[in-house]
């Protein structure tokens, strides 16, 4: 699996003090996934800080993810 981050996602992760590794873990091993049109996914995982939600786009090959943003709910 490959992971790419938009500039917006990188900025938001820094501003929100979310580690890149947590965003990736949320996609790899989510507690829940909510699909949306256009291969967009909302992946959620519970951490001690709360539920991390990562919004990403899955490539057609399903081997690459483009992370758009991430935040704690």
C-alpha positions, -999 to 999 in steps of 0.1 A, spaced: 0 0 0 12 35 -9 2 67 8 4 103 -5 -6 134 14 -20 166 -1 -4 198 10 -36 206 29 -35 172 47 2 178 57 -7 212 70 -37 200 90 -18 171 105 8 195 118 -17 220 130 -37 193 148 -7 175 162 -16 142 144 13 119 135 15 107 99 18 72 113 -16 75 130 -33 86 98 -18 57 79 -27 32 107 -63 45 105 -64 37 68 -47 3 72 -67 -9 102 -98 12 106 -125 5 132 -150 17 106 -151 29 70 -178 50 54 -176 51 16 -186 81 -5 -189 88 -43 -157 90 -62 -137 64 -43 -136 87 -13 -134 70 21 -139 83 57 -118 59 78 -122 61 116 -101 46 144 -104 51 182 -72 63 199 -67 77 234 -72 112 221 -106 103 205 -118 90 172 -94 99 144 -112 104 110 -91 103 79 -106 114 46 -89 98 16 -93 88 -20 -85 52 -30 -69 48 -64 -86 25 -88 -59 -1 -83 -68 1 -46 -31 1 -38 -26 38 -33 -44 63 -10 -44 101 -13 -50 115 22 -70 148 20 -74 156 56 -76 141 91 -90 153 124 -102 140 158 -140 139 163 
